[in-house]
């Protein structure tokens, strides 16, 4: 009864894990495949080299899509998308909407988002037109008809609702609540190669044109006319790559609007699912084999009564099928119950109903048959083939080769377990390294508040009022969040005989930004009020001048040393002086190396306010900010978040993966322990008479328990030695995805090996001590 219970529990755990992992993998692999034209859509990414500095972006300039369509017949259409949070008001309802997307009118021609109201060709073909999702229609308009209604955007522009679209599926890279016409943006009026803020997609006439078009685009960007137009000189280059839409989510290293997944994690999870089921099957085999010694009478009697080997084989395999399908049923119930927890763990919204679709049910049935055969074939083959004379004389006995097979299976189980332990530890160490790395700026105790254009009129007064709170250390504003800068721009550098055009990331900011964020100035001085007066807008901007602060990487790309750069003039739309140089800081994920960046003084672009607080009275400080907000910013709701949350969001995939690894590593270890329990139980039964003789001859409980345990500990040590190089290879490859990463320590492997030995020792000792304490007279009575 115990063996059957352990078998069912082991198989249930294994199949449940496999079902949950399969749901997750299916969701990840299905990204963007619901589009009718999915195989003909590509995302364009940008790559450049300037002075030896190589930059790669998912964003492109406004010129790329239109120019490639004009140039190459293979391009049927294009769509540019730009995501930007907006405050939306309708009557008394005011919300800050983060999923606000601008897109070309071709969006519904390229993609298969379903319009329930409106004409796909006309809903986005003019400025200030807006398509809203069904959930937003209900949120803002209730039972009213939204078509033709007007929404106030950013307290400045009225947009007319021209269409209603179904909510974007969860497996879509492009997520939105609102889609506004791209012509509503000023940037739509000009075409630029370098101002890279848009995610651009192409629709091709045929999917087989993708490889040829890739080569054509590369060659086109090398032509003298394009290089001259893009102001690319010497050994520098500007080019574009085409990524098939269905591969972007899992295969691209460049995040778009949302962090991508990773195909490596999918392979690992698929392997874990297969290995967990394999461990469960091994457990069944070993437990069934161990149990067989107690069935010698039953098998012998059946043979005496004329049962053939085939009949016994079918009976024993049938028992395996019965137990497996009981486990499958329990696994299905367990999966439904665990799905909400698993959804929270994976940040998914997987419905339980998908398990009852015909294909999943059929797959589960076929899997049950395969597992039944894998788990039950060997015991059924051995038991049905036992000789009658041998059974009646001394019961079952198993060959040395059979013992080697069972031990080999245990070794494989613990190879998997130790591999997962090491992998989980290294992933957690890398995540800890990310969370505690000195980024070059302060991210702790900084509250981030949104800023819109209406607030600009009262901007200085809002800052002054916020500073009155004794727990507020400083306040600054900027357009870009320093944890993830996306503003791509270009600067022109005149070096006399040499002219340079450098693509660069930009942060428009106010006077106090560098100080508030704790960035380190290594040359020059911070912005001052005098710099504000240089931005003279009279006489049609004739005397307008910027003030710039560059990072170390930007100077390396230009070819200047920090002190040499101070006071030099560079140009970004307007000329300006370099006021200071800041030490390089991480303004994107640690997957990417630090690139050229420029902070320039310009308050008209401020969209976020950074409030540095002491943290001594967090609740009181936040209440104060809310009070100021209600008094000074009554036109929009009070919303805030912390800067370190923005930083942690960059590693959502890694955090999610570490949690999944930890969960299923624990599962694999638990199942491996069940397998070890099975083999120790089997060995103990096989050596019952030997143990009895040793006890009669005076052996102590400790010596007998040690005798039984040492062989199993050897297996675990062998498994650890095999697992170490496999884990090192896999984790070394995984860490290569990070430009900044930990060094793998040998202590991780020693710790994992010791943990496996300790777990095994506890598991085996329970059975060994029980056997050592048994009455030797009872064990020897049959001799």
N, C-alpha and C positions, 0 to 999 in steps of 0.2 A: 504493500500500500504506500509506504514511504517513497519507494522508487518511482511509482506511477505519479505520485504527487509532485515530486521534484522534477520529473520529466515534463509534466504538463506546465508547471510554473516556468521552467527554463525555456520551453518552446514558446510559451505565451509572451514572456519578456522579449525573446528574440524576434518574434513576428511583429509584436507591437512596435518595437524600435524600427523594424524594416518598413512598416506601413507609414509611420510618421516621417521617416527620412524620405521615403518615396514621394509623399505628398509635397514636401519641401522642394525636392529636386524637380518634380514635375512643374511646380510653380515657377522656379527659376528658369528652367529651359523653355517655358512657354512665353517668355517676355516678348512682346510686340509681334507675336506670330498671328494674332487675331486680325491684323490688317490684311485686306485683300491683296494689296500690292507689296506685301512685306519683303518678298524676295527681290523686288526691283528698287527698293529704297535704300539709299546710303546716307550716312552722316559724314560731313566734311570736317576734317580736323586740320589744324594749321601747324606747320613746323618752319622754323627759321634758324639761321645761323648768322650771328653778328659779332665779328671780332673774336671768333672761337666760342662764343656763348651760344648754346643751342636751346631753343625754347619750343615747347610743344603745348598746344592749346586745343581744347574742344571747341572754343569760341572762334568765330571768324569775323571779318569785316563785312560791311553791307554789300560790297561789290562782288563777292565770290559767287553767290548763287546766280544773280542775273548775268554775269559775264560768262560763266560756264555754260549756261543755257544758250546764250547768243553764239557761243563759239563751237559747241559740240552737238551734232545732230542726235547723238545717243541720249541726251538729256531732254526728257519730255517736259519736266516742270521742276520747280524748286520752291522751297518754303523756308523763310527765316523766322526764328522764334526768339523772343526775349522775355525773360521772367523778371517781374519786379513787383514787390508788395505795394498795395495801394489801399488807402482808406476809402471806403465806399459808403455812401449815405443814401437812404431813401426814406423820406419823411422823418420819422423819429428814430429810425434804425440806423446805427452807425457801427461799422466793423472794420477792423484792419485785416484785409484779406491777403494772405501770403501766396496763394496760388493764382496769381493774376498774370496771364500770359498775353503777350502781343504776338501776332502771327500774320503772315501774308494771306491774301484772300484764297490762295491755292491750297490752304491747309486741308480742306475737306475733299479736295481732289487727290491729294497725295496720300492722306491717311484715311482710315475707315472709321473715324469717330462718327457716331450715329446722331444725326440731326433729327429731332422729333418735330421741330417747328422751324420754318425758314428754308430759303432756297440756298443750297451750298455755294452757288456761283455768286450770290449777291450779299450774303450776310456780313462779309468782311471787305467789301470792295470800295469802301469810302471811309474817310476819317471819322473818328468818334462813333464807330459802330461796335456793338458788343454782343457776344454770344455767351449765354450763361448755362450752367448745368441744371439739371432737374432739381437737385438738392438745393442749389442757390435760389432757384425760382420759388421754391417752397419757403425758404428761409426769409426772403425779402418781400415776396408778394402774396404768400399764402394761397388763397383760392382765386386771386386776381389773375387776369391774363397779362403776362409780362410783356408781350410783343407790343412795341411802340412806346413802352414806358421809358422814362429817363432816370438814370442813376447818376448821382454826383460823384465824380472820381477826384480824389485828392483835394476836395474842397475848391476845385477850380474849373473843372471841365464836365460838361454834361454829355453822357454817352447814351445813345438810343439802343435799347435791346431789340436786336433784329432776328435772333434765333435762340432756340433751346436745344442743348445737346445732352445726350445721356452722360452720366458721370463716367470719367475715364476708368477703365478696368484697373484692378490692382497690379496687373502684370504689364502695365504700360510705363515706359520711361517718361513719357510726357504726361505729367499730372497737372491738372488745372481745375479751377472753379469758374474762372472767367477767361474769355478769349477776346481781346480787343484787336481791332484792325491795325496792322503794322504801319499803315500810312498815318496813324495818329501821332507817331513819333517824329520828331524833327529830323532824326538821323536817316529816316527813309527818303528824305529829299536829296541826299547825296550818296555817292558810292565810294567807299573807302576800302583799301586793302588792309590797312594796319589797325584801324580802330576795331578791335576784336571783342565784341560783346554779345554776338548772336550765335545761337546754335542753328546751323544751316543743314538742310536735307535736300537731296536730289531724288527725283523720280526718273528712272531710266526706262527706255522703251522695252528692253528685254534684260533679264537677269544675267544672261551670258555676256553682256557688254561690260560688266564691271571690271574684269581684269584689263581689258583693252583701254577702257577709259582712264583707269589708274595711270597707265603708262603715258597716255596722251596728255593728261593734266600735268604730270611731272615734266614732260618735254616742253609743254606750253609755258610753264613758269620759268623755264630756262632761256626763253627767247629774249633777244635784246630789247624788243619793244616793251615787253611786260616788266623786265628788270628795270628799265629806265622809268617806266610809269610808277613802279613800286619803290623807286629810289634805292635799288639794291645794287651794290658795287663790289668789285674785287672778288674775293673768295666767299663772300656772304651769299646767302640764298634765302628765298622764300618759296615754299611749296605747300601743297595740300594733299592729304591722304583721304581715301574713300573707305569707310568702314560699313560693311553690310549691316543694315538695321538690326537684324535678328542676332547679330554677334556682339553688338555694342555692350549690352548689359553685362555679359560674362567674360568677354575677351578684351575689351578696351581698357587701357591703363589711364584713360582720361575721363574724369567724371563730367557729366553734363549738368543738368539741373539738380540731379540727385546722385548720391554715391552709387557707383556700379557694384555689381556682385563680382565673383571671381570663379572662373571655371575650375581652378585648382581645388577650391573648397568643395565644389560639386563632385569632382573625382574622389576626393578624400571621403566625403560623406557616403558616396555610393559604395566605396570600399569598406567603410565601417559597417554599413548595413549588411553587406554580404558576409563580412567577417563575424558579425554578431550572430547571424543565422547559422553560419558554419560552426561557431562555438556551441550554439544550442544543439545542433545535430551531433556534434562530437560528444556532448554530454549524454544525449540519448543513447548513443552507441555504447559508451562506457558503462552507463547505468544498466542498460539492458544486458550487457555482457556480465556485469557483476551479479545481476539478479538471477542469471541463468543457473548458477550453482544450486539455487533453491528450487529449481524446476526439473531436476533430473528425474524425480519420480514420475511427474506428470508426462514428460517427454517419453520416458521409458515405457510407461503404461500405454501410451498412444501407439508406440511402435509395436508393442506386443499384440495390441488389438488390430494391427494391420495397417496403420496409417503410413502412407508413402511419404518420401522426402518432399515431394511436390506439395502434398496436402499440408504438411507441417510448415513448409516455407510460406504458403499462402496464408495460413492461420497467423503465423508470427508477423508477417508483413501487414496483415489486416489489422492486428493490434496496433502496429505503428501508425497506420492510416487513421484508426479511430482516435488514438491519443492526439495525433497531429491536428485533426479537424476539431476536436474539443478545444485544443489550444488556439486554433484559428478563430473559433467563435469567441472565446474569451479575449483574444487579442483585438478583435473587431470592437467588442464592447469597451475594452480598456482604451483603445485609440480614440473612440468617441468621447470618453470621459476625460482623457488627457489632452484633447485637442485645444481647449481654451488655454491651458498652461503652455502647450507647445507653441501656440500662436503668439503668446506673450514673449516667449523665449526667442522666437525667430522674427518677431515684428511682422507677422503675416496675418492675413484674415482668411485662413483656409476653412471652408465650410465642411461640416461633417457629412452633408448630403452627397458630396462627391464620392464617398466611399461606396455608395449604393448605386452608382451608375453601372451599366452592364460591363464595360471594359474593366474597371477596377475589381468588380466581383469575379469576373472570369479570370483575371490575373491572379487574384487571391486563391481561387480554386486550383489553378494550375500550379501555383507556388506550393499549395498544400500537398499536392501529389508529389512534386519534386522533393520537398522536405521529407515527406514520408519515406520515399525510396532512399534518399541520402542517409537518413537517420536509422532506418530499420533494416536495410539490406544486409549489412554485415552480421548483426546478431541473428537474423533469420537464416542466413546462409550457414553460419557456424552451427547453430542449434539443430537445424533440420538435418544437417549432414553428420551429426554425431553417431558413432557406432553403438548399436544396441548393447553388445557385450560390455563395452567400456562403460556405458551408463549404468548398467545393472551392477557392475563390479565396484566402481569407485566414483560414480557421478561424472560430471563434466570435467575435462581438463583442457587447458588451452595451450597452444604451442608457444614456443619462444618468440617466433616471428609475430604472433598475435600480440604478445606483450610489448614487443618493440613498437608495433603500430600504435597501440594505445598510448604508450609513453610519448611517441612522436606527436600524436595529436595534442597531448597536454602541453608539450613544448611549444607547438604552434599557437595554442591558446594564449600562453603567457608571452610569447613574442608579440602578439597583437596587443595584449594588455600593457606591457612595458612600453611598447611603441607609443600607445595612446597617452600613457602617463607622461612620458618625456615630451611629447608634442604639446600637450596641454600646459605643462609647466613653462615651456619656452614661449608659447603664445602669450601666456599671462605675464611673463617677464618682459616681453616686448611691449605689451600694453602698459605695464607699469612704467617702463622707460619713457614711453610716449607721454604719459600723464605727468611725470615728474621732470621731464627734460626742461632745461632752461631755454625758453623760446626766444629770448632776447627782448621780451616785453612782459609786463605784468598782466596776467589773466585772472587772478584771484581777486575777489571782493570788488568786481567792477560790474555795475548794473548798466544794462544797455536799454535805452529808450528810443522809440522811433521819432523821427523829425520829418515834417512835411513842409511844403513851401509856405503854407499859411503861417507856420510857426516862425519863419525867418524874420517877419516884421518885428516880433517880440523876442527874438533869439537871445540877445545879450541880457535882457531883463530876466528871462527864464533861468539862464545860467547863474546870474547873480542871486536870485531867490533860492535856488538849489544850494548854493554855496553857504547860505546863512545857517544851515544845519551844522552843528558842531561835529557830527559824525561823517560829514562829507569832506573828503580830503581835497578833491579837485574834480573839475568837470571839463570835458572837451567834446568837440563834435567832429565827425568825419563822414565821408560818403561810403567808405568801405570798412567792413569789419576786418581787423588785422589778422584774425585767424584764417580767413579765406578771402583773399583779394582777387577779384575777377575783372576789374577795370583794366582792359588792355589798351595801350596807347602807343605813341611813338614820339621820339625827340630827335631833333636835328642838332648835330654837334659840328661846329666849324673849327677845325684844327689847322687852319692855314692851308697848306697844300693838300691836306686830307679832309674830306667831308664824310661824316658818319651819320647814318640814320639807324637809330637803335629802338627796336620794339621794347616796351617797358611796362611793367605793372604800375598803376598809379593809385594814390590815396589823396583825394582832395580833402583838406582838413583845415581846422582853425588854429589859432595861436597856441593853444595849450595841449594839443594832441600828443606831441612827443613827450612832454613832461608827465601828463596824466597816465600814459601807458608805460612809463618807466623805460623808454628806449634810451640807449647809450649813445651820446654824441661823441665821436672820436676826433672830429675836427670842425672848426667853425662854431657858430652860436645858434641858438634856437630862434624861431620866428619872434618878431617883436611888433608892437603896434605900428612902428614906422613902416614896416613892410606892407601893411594894409593900405597905406596911402599911395603906394606905387601902382595899385590897381585902379588907375584913373580911366574912367569910362567916358569922360567928356571928349568932344571933338572926334566922335566915332572911333573910340578906342585907340586913337593915334599914339598916345603916350602910355598905353597900358603895359605893365610889366609884371611878370610872375616872380615869386620867390620859391626856390626849390631846396629840398633836402633829399639827397641821394643815399642809397645804401652802398656798402662796399662792393657788392657784385656789379652794380651799375658802373662804378668807377673802373673796375677791372675790364669790363666790356669796352669802355671808352679808351682806356689806356692811361688813366691819370692816377696819381697817388692822392691820398686824402687832403693833405695840406696844399698840394698843387691845384686842386679843384676849386678851393674856396675863392669866390669872387668871379669865377669864369661864367661866361654867358652861354646858355643853351636855349633851344627854342622848342616850345610845344604850343602850336597855334600862335602864341605870342612869345617874345623873348623874355628871359628871366635870368637872374643870377643864382648861382649855387651858394646857399647860405651856410649849409652844414653837411656833414657826412655822418650817418648813423651806422652803428655796428650792425652787421647782417642779423636779421631776425626771421623766424619762420612765419611766413604769411600764407602758407598753404600746407597741405598734408605733408607729413614726414616721408611719404612715398616719393616726393619730388624734391630735388635739390633747390636751394635758394637761388632765385634768379634776380635780374635787375629790377629795382623798385625805386619809385620816386614819390615823395610826399610833397605836394605843392599847396600853397596857401590860397584857398578859394572857398569862402563860406557859402556861396550860392548853391553848391552841390551837397551841402550837409544833409544827410538822411538818417544819421544815428547819433545819439548822445551817449557818451561814456561817463558814468558817474562813479568815481573811485571812493569807496566808503571804508571806514575803519573796521566794520564788522562787529563792533562792540554791542550795538543795539540794532540788530538787523530789522526786527519787526517795526520798531519805532521809526527807523530811517525810511523804510518802505512806505509806511503810513504817511510820513511827511512828504515824500515824493508824490504820493497819490493826491494829497491835499493840494500841493502846488499845481499838479496836473489839472485838477478840477477847476482851479481858479484861473490858470493861465492858458490851458489848452482844452476848453470846454467842447470843442468841435470833434474830438476823437476820444475813444475809450482809453483808459489807462492800461497799458500793457508793458511788461518788462520781462527780461530774462538776464541771466548772468553770462558773462563772456566765456567762462570756462565751459559752460554748456555748449556753446557754439563750437568750441575746440573739440570737445568729446564727440560731437555729432559727426565730425570728419572721420571717425573711426568706428562708426556704427556697425559696419560689416565685420570688422575685426572683433569688436566686443560681442557681437552676436555669435560669431564663429567660436570664440572661446567658451561661451556658455554652452553651445551645442556640443563642443568637444568634451567639456567637463561632464555633461549629462550622460553622453553615450560612452565615454571612457569608464565612468562608474558602472554603467550597465554591463560593459564588456568584462570588467574585473569581477563583477558579481557572478556573471555566467562562468567565467574561468574558475572561480572558486567552487562553483557547483560541479564543474568537471573534475577538479582536483578531489573534491569530496567523493565523487563517483569512483575514481581510480583508487583512492585510498581505501574506500569501502571494499572494492573488489579485491585488492591486494590483501587486505586484512582477512577476508574470508578465505582466500587461497592459502594463507599462512597460519590459519587458526591452530592447526595441530603443532606446527613449529613453535608458535607462541606458548602453547600449553606445555610442551617439553621444556622450553627455556624457563618457564615459571617453576616447574617441578624441580629443575636443577638449580634453583635459587636466584634467577635473574630478577632484578628489581623492576618496578614499574617504570622508572626513569630510563633504564637501559633498554627495555623493550620498546618504549615509546620513541626513544632516539633511533633505534634500529629501523622502525617503520617510517620515521620522518625523514631520515637523512637522504634516502633515495629520491624522494620528491623534491627536496630542497636542491639537489643536484640538477634536476630537470629545470627548475626555475632559474638557477644560475646559468645553465646552458641557454635558456630562452633569452635571458638578459643580454648575454654576450652576442647573440644573433641580432637582437633588437637594436642594440646601441648604434652600429653603423647605419642601419636602415633609418633610424630616427634622425641621426645627424644629417644624413643626405637630404631627407625630406625637409627638415627645418632650415637647413642652410639655403636650400632653394627658395623656400617661402620667405626668408628674411631678405633675399635679394630684391624683393618688391619694394623695400624701404630704402630710401637714400640714406637714412640715419637709423641705425639699428644696434642691437646688443651683440656682444661676442658670446658664442655658445660656450658655457662653462662645463668642464668635466664633472663638477659637483652635481649637476643636474642628473647625469647618468648614474652616478654612484647612489644618489638619493632615490632615484626611481628603482634601481636594482634592489636596494635595501628594503624599500617599501613593498616590492613584489615578494621578496623572501619572507618578510614579516607577515604579510597577508597569507601566503602559502603555509607558513609555519602554524599560524592560528587555525587555519582550515584543517590541516592534516592532524594537528595535535588533538583535536576533539575526537577524531576517530581512533587515533593511536592510543590515547590514554584509556578510552573505553575498552579497547581490545586488551590492553595490558592489565586492566583491573578485572577482566573476566575470570571466572572460576576455571582453572586448568583441568580439573577432574571432568567437568562437563564437556570440555572441548576434546578430551582424549577418550571419552567413553565408547565412541564408535570404533576405536582401534582394537 
